[in-house]
Amino acid sequence: MTAERRVVAFLRAPVATETQKRQETVLARIEALKESGAIDGVAVRHWKRLAELKAEDSVLPSLAEMDAWAAARGVTLEPAFDRHERRSGYTGVRDEVVTLPVVCVTVLDGDELVGVYPHVCPGGYRTVADCLDELESEPTALGSAEG
């Protein structure tokens, strides 16, 4: 018996109308994958533009899993996930934040994270569209190779 293949789409909100249309296109492709049987389940999570790395933020458990996935495969989530220090000119307080991408897709086989898009691997930049193209053409191949 094979594990259940699921896709989680992380969408930044709020966004401009044109960006929202791009997000909706991604969601439509993911729904079509589910309808065709290429994947078993879909979840959508919304996140804001910035996440504070030291704060209790609901995105951080997912972000930590994504970071671990990338580190285990020798790839990076940057520049899509831009980590930087932020300093308030008013209070002088400094903290570390990550700017989150407009769209991110993770692929899971059962409970195992097998793909995070976008990312950069030795072969170049891998986009959300690359992930969806791969799932459409050969759903079981994703996660079987690096990148």
MODELLER restraints for C-alpha pairs under 7 A, 6 or more apart:
rsr = mdl.restraints
at = mdl.atoms
rsr.add(forms.Gaussian(group=physical.xy_distance, feature=features.Distance(at['CA:3:A'], at['CA:109:A']), mean=5.43, stdev=0.5))
rsr.add(forms.Gaussian(group=physical.xy_distance, feature=features.Distance(at['CA:3:A'], at['CA:110:A']), mean=4.89, stdev=0.5))
rsr.add(forms.Gaussian(group=physical.xy_distance, feature=features.Distance(at['CA:4:A'], at['CA:40:A']), mean=5.93, stdev=0.5))
rsr.add(forms.Gaussian(group=physical.xy_distance, feature=features.Distance(at['CA:4:A'], at['CA:109:A']), mean=5.47, stdev=0.5))
rsr.add(forms.Gaussian(group=physical.xy_distance, feature=features.Distance(at['CA:4:A'], at['CA:110:A']), mean=4.90, stdev=0.5))
rsr.add(forms.Gaussian(group=physical.xy_distance, feature=features.Distance(at['CA:5:A'], at['CA:39:A']), mean=5.17, stdev=0.5))
rsr.add(forms.Gaussian(group=physical.xy_distance, feature=features.Distance(at['CA:5:A'], at['CA:40:A']), mean=5.30, stdev=0.5))
rsr.add(forms.Gaussian(group=physical.xy_distance, feature=features.Distance(at['CA:5:A'], at['CA:41:A']), mean=6.73, stdev=0.5))
rsr.add(forms.Gaussian(group=physical.xy_distance, feature=features.Distance(at['CA:5:A'], at['CA:108:A']), mean=5.63, stdev=0.5))
rsr.add(forms.Gaussian(group=physical.xy_distance, feature=features.Distance(at['CA:5:A'], at['CA:109:A']), mean=4.54, stdev=0.5))
rsr.add(forms.Gaussian(group=physical.xy_distance, feature=features.Distance(at['CA:5:A'], at['CA:110:A']), mean=6.28, stdev=0.5))
rsr.add(forms.Gaussian(group=physical.xy_distance, feature=features.Distance(at['CA:6:A'], at['CA:39:A']), mean=5.80, stdev=0.5))
rsr.add(forms.Gaussian(group=physical.xy_distance, feature=features.Distance(at['CA:6:A'], at['CA:40:A']), mean=5.59, stdev=0.5))
rsr.add(forms.Gaussian(group=physical.xy_distance, feature=features.Distance(at['CA:6:A'], at['CA:41:A']), mean=4.56, stdev=0.5))
rsr.add(forms.Gaussian(group=physical.xy_distance, feature=features.Distance(at['CA:6:A'], at['CA:42:A']), mean=5.74, stdev=0.5))
rsr.add(forms.Gaussian(group=physical.xy_distance, feature=features.Distance(at['CA:6:A'], at['CA:107:A']), mean=5.76, stdev=0.5))
rsr.add(forms.Gaussian(group=physical.xy_distance, feature=features.Distance(at['CA:6:A'], at['CA:108:A']), mean=5.12, stdev=0.5))
rsr.add(forms.Gaussian(group=physical.xy_distance, feature=features.Distance(at['CA:6:A'], at['CA:109:A']), mean=6.46, stdev=0.5))
rsr.add(forms.Gaussian(group=physical.xy_distance, feature=features.Distance(at['CA:7:A'], at['CA:41:A']), mean=6.35, stdev=0.5))
rsr.add(forms.Gaussian(group=physical.xy_distance, feature=features.Distance(at['CA:7:A'], at['CA:42:A']), mean=5.01, stdev=0.5))
rsr.add(forms.Gaussian(group=physical.xy_distance, feature=features.Distance(at['CA:7:A'], at['CA:43:A']), mean=6.45, stdev=0.5))
rsr.add(forms.Gaussian(group=physical.xy_distance, feature=features.Distance(at['CA:7:A'], at['CA:105:A']), mean=6.76, stdev=0.5))
rsr.add(forms.Gaussian(group=physical.xy_distance, feature=features.Distance(at['CA:7:A'], at['CA:106:A']), mean=5.69, stdev=0.5))
rsr.add(forms.Gaussian(group=physical.xy_distance, feature=features.Distance(at['CA:7:A'], at['CA:107:A']), mean=4.60, stdev=0.5))
rsr.add(forms.Gaussian(group=physical.xy_distance, feature=features.Distance(at['CA:7:A'], at['CA:108:A']), mean=6.31, stdev=0.5))
rsr.add(forms.Gaussian(group=physical.xy_distance, feature=features.Distance(at['CA:8:A'], at['CA:42:A']), mean=5.80, stdev=0.5))
rsr.add(forms.Gaussian(group=physical.xy_distance, feature=features.Distance(at['CA:8:A'], at['CA:43:A']), mean=4.70, stdev=0.5))
rsr.add(forms.Gaussian(group=physical.xy_distance, feature=features.Distance(at['CA:8:A'], at['CA:44:A']), mean=5.67, stdev=0.5))
rsr.add(forms.Gaussian(group=physical.xy_distance, feature=features.Distance(at['CA:8:A'], at['CA:105:A']), mean=5.67, stdev=0.5))
rsr.add(forms.Gaussian(group=physical.xy_distance, feature=features.Distance(at['CA:8:A'], at['CA:106:A']), mean=5.20, stdev=0.5))
rsr.add(forms.Gaussian(group=physical.xy_distance, feature=features.Distance(at['CA:8:A'], at['CA:107:A']), mean=6.48, stdev=0.5))
rsr.add(forms.Gaussian(group=physical.xy_distance, feature=features.Distance(at['CA:9:A'], at['CA:43:A']), mean=6.28, stdev=0.5))
rsr.add(forms.Gaussian(group=physical.xy_distance, feature=features.Distance(at['CA:9:A'], at['CA:44:A']), mean=4.81, stdev=0.5))
rsr.add(forms.Gaussian(group=physical.xy_distance, feature=features.Distance(at['CA:9:A'], at['CA:45:A']), mean=6.21, stdev=0.5))
rsr.add(forms.Gaussian(group=physical.xy_distance, feature=features.Distance(at['CA:9:A'], at['CA:104:A']), mean=5.88, stdev=0.5))
rsr.add(forms.Gaussian(group=physical.xy_distance, feature=features.Distance(at['CA:9:A'], at['CA:105:A']), mean=4.60, stdev=0.5))
rsr.add(forms.Gaussian(group=physical.xy_distance, feature=features.Distance(at['CA:9:A'], at['CA:106:A']), mean=6.60, stdev=0.5))
rsr.add(forms.Gaussian(group=physical.xy_distance, feature=features.Distance(at['CA:10:A'], at['CA:44:A']), mean=5.97, stdev=0.5))
rsr.add(forms.Gaussian(group=physical.xy_distance, feature=features.Distance(at['CA:10:A'], at['CA:45:A']), mean=4.85, stdev=0.5))
rsr.add(forms.Gaussian(group=physical.xy_distance, feature=features.Distance(at['CA:10:A'], at['CA:46:A']), mean=5.57, stdev=0.5))
rsr.add(forms.Gaussian(group=physical.xy_distance, feature=features.Distance(at['CA:10:A'], at['CA:47:A']), mean=6.79, stdev=0.5))
rsr.add(forms.Gaussian(group=physical.xy_distance, feature=features.Distance(at['CA:10:A'], at['CA:103:A']), mean=5.70, stdev=0.5))
rsr.add(forms.Gaussian(group=physical.xy_distance, feature=features.Distance(at['CA:10:A'], at['CA:104:A']), mean=5.00, stdev=0.5))
rsr.add(forms.Gaussian(group=physical.xy_distance, feature=features.Distance(at['CA:10:A'], at['CA:105:A']), mean=6.12, stdev=0.5))
rsr.add(forms.Gaussian(group=physical.xy_distance, feature=features.Distance(at['CA:11:A'], at['CA:45:A']), mean=6.29, stdev=0.5))
rsr.add(forms.Gaussian(group=physical.xy_distance, feature=features.Distance(at['CA:11:A'], at['CA:46:A']), mean=4.81, stdev=0.5))
rsr.add(forms.Gaussian(group=physical.xy_distance, feature=features.Distance(at['CA:11:A'], at['CA:47:A']), mean=6.10, stdev=0.5))
rsr.add(forms.Gaussian(group=physical.xy_distance, feature=features.Distance(at['CA:11:A'], at['CA:102:A']), mean=5.70, stdev=0.5))
rsr.add(forms.Gaussian(group=physical.xy_distance, feature=features.Distance(at['CA:11:A'], at['CA:103:A']), mean=4.83, stdev=0.5))
rsr.add(forms.Gaussian(group=physical.xy_distance, feature=features.Distance(at['CA:11:A'], at['CA:104:A']), mean=6.67, stdev=0.5))
rsr.add(forms.Gaussian(group=physical.xy_distance, feature=features.Distance(at['CA:12:A'], at['CA:46:A']), mean=5.67, stdev=0.5))
rsr.add(forms.Gaussian(group=physical.xy_distance, feature=features.Distance(at['CA:12:A'], at['CA:47:A']), mean=4.93, stdev=0.5))
rsr.add(forms.Gaussian(group=physical.xy_distance, feature=features.Distance(at['CA:12:A'], at['CA:48:A']), mean=5.35, stdev=0.5))
rsr.add(forms.Gaussian(group=physical.xy_distance, feature=features.Distance(at['CA:12:A'], at['CA:49:A']), mean=6.19, stdev=0.5))
rsr.add(forms.Gaussian(group=physical.xy_distance, feature=features.Distance(at['CA:12:A'], at['CA:101:A']), mean=6.79, stdev=0.5))
rsr.add(forms.Gaussian(group=physical.xy_distance, feature=features.Distance(at['CA:12:A'], at['CA:102:A']), mean=4.75, stdev=0.5))
rsr.add(forms.Gaussian(group=physical.xy_distance, feature=features.Distance(at['CA:12:A'], at['CA:103:A']), mean=6.47, stdev=0.5))
rsr.add(forms.Gaussian(group=physical.xy_distance, feature=features.Distance(at['CA:13:A'], at['CA:46:A']), mean=6.28, stdev=0.5))
rsr.add(forms.Gaussian(group=physical.xy_distance, feature=features.Distance(at['CA:13:A'], at['CA:47:A']), mean=6.14, stdev=0.5))
rsr.add(forms.Gaussian(group=physical.xy_distance, feature=features.Distance(at['CA:13:A'], at['CA:48:A']), mean=5.54, stdev=0.5))
rsr.add(forms.Gaussian(group=physical.xy_distance, feature=features.Distance(at['CA:23:A'], at['CA:103:A']), mean=6.65, stdev=0.5))
rsr.add(forms.Gaussian(group=physical.xy_distance, feature=features.Distance(at['CA:33:A'], at['CA:39:A']), mean=5.90, stdev=0.5))
rsr.add(forms.Gaussian(group=physical.xy_distance, feature=features.Distance(at['CA:33:A'], at['CA:136:A']), mean=6.67, stdev=0.5))
rsr.add(forms.Gaussian(group=physical.xy_distance, feature=features.Distance(at['CA:34:A'], at['CA:40:A']), mean=5.89, stdev=0.5))
rsr.add(forms.Gaussian(group=physical.xy_distance, feature=features.Distance(at['CA:34:A'], at['CA:41:A']), mean=6.42, stdev=0.5))
rsr.add(forms.Gaussian(group=physical.xy_distance, feature=features.Distance(at['CA:38:A'], at['CA:135:A']), mean=6.76, stdev=0.5))
rsr.add(forms.Gaussian(group=physical.xy_distance, feature=features.Distance(at['CA:38:A'], at['CA:136:A']), mean=6.89, stdev=0.5))
rsr.add(forms.Gaussian(group=physical.xy_distance, feature=features.Distance(at['CA:38:A'], at['CA:139:A']), mean=5.76, stdev=0.5))
rsr.add(forms.Gaussian(group=physical.xy_distance, feature=features.Distance(at['CA:47:A'], at['CA:59:A']), mean=6.99, stdev=0.5))
rsr.add(forms.Gaussian(group=physical.xy_distance, feature=features.Distance(at['CA:49:A'], at['CA:99:A']), mean=5.67, stdev=0.5))
rsr.add(forms.Gaussian(group=physical.xy_distance, feature=features.Distance(at['CA:49:A'], at['CA:100:A']), mean=5.43, stdev=0.5))
rsr.add(forms.Gaussian(group=physical.xy_distance, feature=features.Distance(at['CA:50:A'], at['CA:97:A']), mean=6.34, stdev=0.5))
rsr.add(forms.Gaussian(group=physical.xy_distance, feature=features.Distance(at['CA:50:A'], at['CA:98:A']), mean=5.58, stdev=0.5))
rsr.add(forms.Gaussian(group=physical.xy_distance, feature=features.Distance(at['CA:50:A'], at['CA:99:A']), mean=4.61, stdev=0.5))
rsr.add(forms.Gaussian(group=physical.xy_distance, feature=features.Distance(at['CA:50:A'], at['CA:100:A']), mean=5.92, stdev=0.5))
rsr.add(forms.Gaussian(group=physical.xy_distance, feature=features.Distance(at['CA:51:A'], at['CA:57:A']), mean=6.75, stdev=0.5))
rsr.add(forms.Gaussian(group=physical.xy_distance, feature=features.Distance(at['CA:51:A'], at['CA:97:A']), mean=5.49, stdev=0.5))
rsr.add(forms.Gaussian(group=physical.xy_distance, feature=features.Distance(at['CA:51:A'], at['CA:98:A']), mean=5.38, stdev=0.5))
rsr.add(forms.Gaussian(group=physical.xy_distance, feature=features.Distance(at['CA:51:A'], at['CA:99:A']), mean=6.67, stdev=0.5))
rsr.add(forms.Gaussian(group=physical.xy_distance, feature=features.Distance(at['CA:52:A'], at['CA:96:A']), mean=6.05, stdev=0.5))
rsr.add(forms.Gaussian(group=physical.xy_distance, feature=features.Distance(at['CA:52:A'], at['CA:97:A']), mean=4.40, stdev=0.5))
rsr.add(forms.Gaussian(group=physical.xy_distance, feature=features.Distance(at['CA:52:A'], at['CA:98:A']), mean=6.58, stdev=0.5))
rsr.add(forms.Gaussian(group=physical.xy_distance, feature=features.Distance(at['CA:53:A'], at['CA:96:A']), mean=5.59, stdev=0.5))
rsr.add(forms.Gaussian(group=physical.xy_distance, feature=features.Distance(at['CA:53:A'], at['CA:97:A']), mean=5.30, stdev=0.5))
rsr.add(forms.Gaussian(group=physical.xy_distance, feature=features.Distance(at['CA:53:A'], at['CA:98:A']), mean=6.90, stdev=0.5))
rsr.add(forms.Gaussian(group=physical.xy_distance, feature=features.Distance(at['CA:66:A'], at['CA:116:A']), mean=6.57, stdev=0.5))
rsr.add(forms.Gaussian(group=physical.xy_distance, feature=features.Distance(at['CA:70:A'], at['CA:76:A']), mean=5.64, stdev=0.5))
rsr.add(forms.Gaussian(group=physical.xy_distance, feature=features.Distance(at['CA:70:A'], at['CA:77:A']), mean=6.79, stdev=0.5))
rsr.add(forms.Gaussian(group=physical.xy_distance, feature=features.Distance(at['CA:73:A'], at['CA:146:A']), mean=6.24, stdev=0.5))
rsr.add(forms.Gaussian(group=physical.xy_distance, feature=features.Distance(at['CA:75:A'], at['CA:119:A']), mean=6.83, stdev=0.5))
rsr.add(forms.Gaussian(group=physical.xy_distance, feature=features.Distance(at['CA:75:A'], at['CA:120:A']), mean=5.70, stdev=0.5))
rsr.add(forms.Gaussian(group=physical.xy_distance, feature=features.Distance(at['CA:75:A'], at['CA:121:A']), mean=4.65, stdev=0.5))
rsr.add(forms.Gaussian(group=physical.xy_distance, feature=features.Distance(at['CA:75:A'], at['CA:147:A']), mean=6.98, stdev=0.5))
rsr.add(forms.Gaussian(group=physical.xy_distance, feature=features.Distance(at['CA:76:A'], at['CA:119:A']), mean=5.70, stdev=0.5))
rsr.add(forms.Gaussian(group=physical.xy_distance, feature=features.Distance(at['CA:76:A'], at['CA:120:A']), mean=5.29, stdev=0.5))
rsr.add(forms.Gaussian(group=physical.xy_distance, feature=features.Distance(at['CA:76:A'], at['CA:121:A']), mean=6.69, stdev=0.5))
rsr.add(forms.Gaussian(group=physical.xy_distance, feature=features.Distance(at['CA:77:A'], at['CA:118:A']), mean=6.75, stdev=0.5))
rsr.add(forms.Gaussian(group=physical.xy_distance, feature=features.Distance(at['CA:77:A'], at['CA:119:A']), mean=4.52, stdev=0.5))
rsr.add(forms.Gaussian(group=physical.xy_distance, feature=features.Distance(at['CA:77:A'], at['CA:120:A']), mean=6.30, stdev=0.5))
rsr.add(forms.Gaussian(group=physical.xy_distance, feature=features.Distance(at['CA:78:A'], at['CA:119:A']), mean=6.72, stdev=0.5))
rsr.add(forms.Gaussian(group=physical.xy_distance, feature=features.Distance(at['CA:80:A'], at['CA:100:A']), mean=6.91, stdev=0.5))
rsr.add(forms.Gaussian(group=physical.xy_distance, feature=features.Distance(at['CA:80:A'], at['CA:101:A']), mean=5.46, stdev=0.5))
rsr.add(forms.Gaussian(group=physical.xy_distance, feature=features.Distance(at['CA:80:A'], at['CA:118:A']), mean=6.68, stdev=0.5))
rsr.add(forms.Gaussian(group=physical.xy_distance, feature=features.Distance(at['CA:81:A'], at['CA:98:A']), mean=6.16, stdev=0.5))
rsr.add(forms.Gaussian(group=physical.xy_distance, feature=features.Distance(at['CA:81:A'], at['CA:99:A']), mean=5.67, stdev=0.5))
rsr.add(forms.Gaussian(group=physical.xy_distance, feature=features.Distance(at['CA:81:A'], at['CA:100:A']), mean=5.23, stdev=0.5))
rsr.add(forms.Gaussian(group=physical.xy_distance, feature=features.Distance(at['CA:81:A'], at['CA:101:A']), mean=6.12, stdev=0.5))
rsr.add(forms.Gaussian(group=physical.xy_distance, feature=features.Distance(at['CA:82:A'], at['CA:98:A']), mean=5.24, stdev=0.5))
rsr.add(forms.Gaussian(group=physical.xy_distance, feature=features.Distance(at['CA:82:A'], at['CA:99:A']), mean=5.01, stdev=0.5))
rsr.add(forms.Gaussian(group=physical.xy_distance, feature=features.Distance(at['CA:82:A'], at['CA:100:A']), mean=6.98, stdev=0.5))
rsr.add(forms.Gaussian(group=physical.xy_distance, feature=features.Distance(at['CA:83:A'], at['CA:97:A']), mean=5.74, stdev=0.5))
rsr.add(forms.Gaussian(group=physical.xy_distance, feature=features.Distance(at['CA:83:A'], at['CA:98:A']), mean=4.21, stdev=0.5))
rsr.add(forms.Gaussian(group=physical.xy_distance, feature=features.Distance(at['CA:83:A'], at['CA:99:A']), mean=6.46, stdev=0.5))
rsr.add(forms.Gaussian(group=physical.xy_distance, feature=features.Distance(at['CA:84:A'], at['CA:96:A']), mean=5.78, stdev=0.5))
rsr.add(forms.Gaussian(group=physical.xy_distance, feature=features.Distance(at['CA:84:A'], at['CA:97:A']), mean=5.66, stdev=0.5))
rsr.add(forms.Gaussian(group=physical.xy_distance, feature=features.Distance(at['CA:84:A'], at['CA:98:A']), mean=6.30, stdev=0.5))
rsr.add(forms.Gaussian(group=physical.xy_distance, feature=features.Distance(at['CA:85:A'], at['CA:94:A']), mean=6.70, stdev=0.5))
rsr.add(forms.Gaussian(group=physical.xy_distance, feature=features.Distance(at['CA:85:A'], at['CA:95:A']), mean=5.65, stdev=0.5))
rsr.add(forms.Gaussian(group=physical.xy_distance, feature=features.Distance(at['CA:85:A'], at['CA:96:A']), mean=4.45, stdev=0.5))
rsr.add(forms.Gaussian(group=physical.xy_distance, feature=features.Distance(at['CA:85:A'], at['CA:97:A']), mean=6.15, stdev=0.5))
rsr.add(forms.Gaussian(group=physical.xy_distance, feature=features.Distance(at['CA:86:A'], at['CA:94:A']), mean=5.50, stdev=0.5))
rsr.add(forms.Gaussian(group=physical.xy_distance, feature=features.Distance(at['CA:86:A'], at['CA:95:A']), mean=5.37, stdev=0.5))
rsr.add(forms.Gaussian(group=physical.xy_distance, feature=features.Distance(at['CA:86:A'], at['CA:96:A']), mean=6.01, stdev=0.5))
rsr.add(forms.Gaussian(group=physical.xy_distance, feature=features.Distance(at['CA:86:A'], at['CA:97:A']), mean=6.71, stdev=0.5))
rsr.add(forms.Gaussian(group=physical.xy_distance, feature=features.Distance(at['CA:87:A'], at['CA:93:A']), mean=5.62, stdev=0.5))
rsr.add(forms.Gaussian(group=physical.xy_distance, feature=features.Distance(at['CA:87:A'], at['CA:94:A']), mean=4.31, stdev=0.5))
rsr.add(forms.Gaussian(group=physical.xy_distance, feature=features.Distance(at['CA:87:A'], at['CA:95:A']), mean=6.59, stdev=0.5))
rsr.add(forms.Gaussian(group=physical.xy_distance, feature=features.Distance(at['CA:88:A'], at['CA:94:A']), mean=6.52, stdev=0.5))
rsr.add(forms.Gaussian(group=physical.xy_distance, feature=features.Distance(at['CA:104:A'], at['CA:117:A']), mean=5.63, stdev=0.5))
rsr.add(forms.Gaussian(group=physical.xy_distance, feature=features.Distance(at['CA:104:A'], at['CA:118:A']), mean=6.27, stdev=0.5))
rsr.add(forms.Gaussian(group=physical.xy_distance, feature=features.Distance(at['CA:104:A'], at['CA:128:A']), mean=6.64, stdev=0.5))
rsr.add(forms.Gaussian(group=physical.xy_distance, feature=features.Distance(at['CA:105:A'], at['CA:116:A']), mean=5.88, stdev=0.5))
rsr.add(forms.Gaussian(group=physical.xy_distance, feature=features.Distance(at['CA:105:A'], at['CA:117:A']), mean=5.22, stdev=0.5))
rsr.add(forms.Gaussian(group=physical.xy_distance, feature=features.Distance(at['CA:105:A'], at['CA:128:A']), mean=6.26, stdev=0.5))
rsr.add(forms.Gaussian(group=physical.xy_distance, feature=features.Distance(at['CA:106:A'], at['CA:115:A']), mean=5.39, stdev=0.5))
rsr.add(forms.Gaussian(group=physical.xy_distance, feature=features.Distance(at['CA:106:A'], at['CA:116:A']), mean=4.49, stdev=0.5))
rsr.add(forms.Gaussian(group=physical.xy_distance, feature=features.Distance(at['CA:106:A'], at['CA:117:A']), mean=6.34, stdev=0.5))
rsr.add(forms.Gaussian(group=physical.xy_distance, feature=features.Distance(at['CA:107:A'], at['CA:113:A']), mean=6.05, stdev=0.5))
rsr.add(forms.Gaussian(group=physical.xy_distance, feature=features.Distance(at['CA:107:A'], at['CA:114:A']), mean=5.63, stdev=0.5))
rsr.add(forms.Gaussian(group=physical.xy_distance, feature=features.Distance(at['CA:107:A'], at['CA:115:A']), mean=4.88, stdev=0.5))
rsr.add(forms.Gaussian(group=physical.xy_distance, feature=features.Distance(at['CA:107:A'], at['CA:116:A']), mean=6.59, stdev=0.5))
rsr.add(forms.Gaussian(group=physical.xy_distance, feature=features.Distance(at['CA:108:A'], at['CA:114:A']), mean=5.44, stdev=0.5))
rsr.add(forms.Gaussian(group=physical.xy_distance, feature=features.Distance(at['CA:114:A'], at['CA:143:A']), mean=4.72, stdev=0.5))
rsr.add(forms.Gaussian(group=physical.xy_distance, feature=features.Distance(at['CA:115:A'], at['CA:143:A']), mean=5.87, stdev=0.5))
rsr.add(forms.Gaussian(group=physical.xy_distance, feature=features.Distance(at['CA:117:A'], at['CA:126:A']), mean=6.52, stdev=0.5))
rsr.add(forms.Gaussian(group=physical.xy_distance, feature=features.Distance(at['CA:117:A'], at['CA:127:A']), mean=5.63, stdev=0.5))
rsr.add(forms.Gaussian(group=physical.xy_distance, feature=features.Distance(at['CA:117:A'], at['CA:128:A']), mean=5.08, stdev=0.5))
rsr.add(forms.Gaussian(group=physical.xy_distance, feature=features.Distance(at['CA:117:A'], at['CA:131:A']), mean=6.72, stdev=0.5))
rsr.add(forms.Gaussian(group=physical.xy_distance, feature=features.Distance(at['CA:118:A'], at['CA:126:A']), mean=5.46, stdev=0.5))
rsr.add(forms.Gaussian(group=physical.xy_distance, feature=features.Distance(at['CA:118:A'], at['CA:127:A']), mean=4.47, stdev=0.5))
rsr.add(forms.Gaussian(group=physical.xy_distance, feature=features.Distance(at['CA:118:A'], at['CA:128:A']), mean=5.51, stdev=0.5))
rsr.add(forms.Gaussian(group=physical.xy_distance, feature=features.Distance(at['CA:119:A'], at['CA:125:A']), mean=6.06, stdev=0.5))
rsr.add(forms.Gaussian(group=physical.xy_distance, feature=features.Distance(at['CA:119:A'], at['CA:126:A']), mean=5.37, stdev=0.5))
rsr.add(forms.Gaussian(group=physical.xy_distance, feature=features.Distance(at['CA:119:A'], at['CA:127:A']), mean=6.82, stdev=0.5))
rsr.add(forms.Gaussian(group=physical.xy_distance, feature=features.Distance(at['CA:120:A'], at['CA:126:A']), mean=5.86, stdev=0.5))
rsr.add(forms.Gaussian(group=physical.xy_distance, feature=features.Distance(at['CA:121:A'], at['CA:147:A']), mean=5.30, stdev=0.5))
rsr.add(forms.Gaussian(group=physical.xy_distance, feature=features.Distance(at['CA:134:A'], at['CA:142:A']), mean=6.80, stdev=0.5))
rsr.add(forms.Gaussian(group=physical.xy_distance, feature=features.Distance(at['CA:135:A'], at['CA:142:A']), mean=6.90, stdev=0.5))
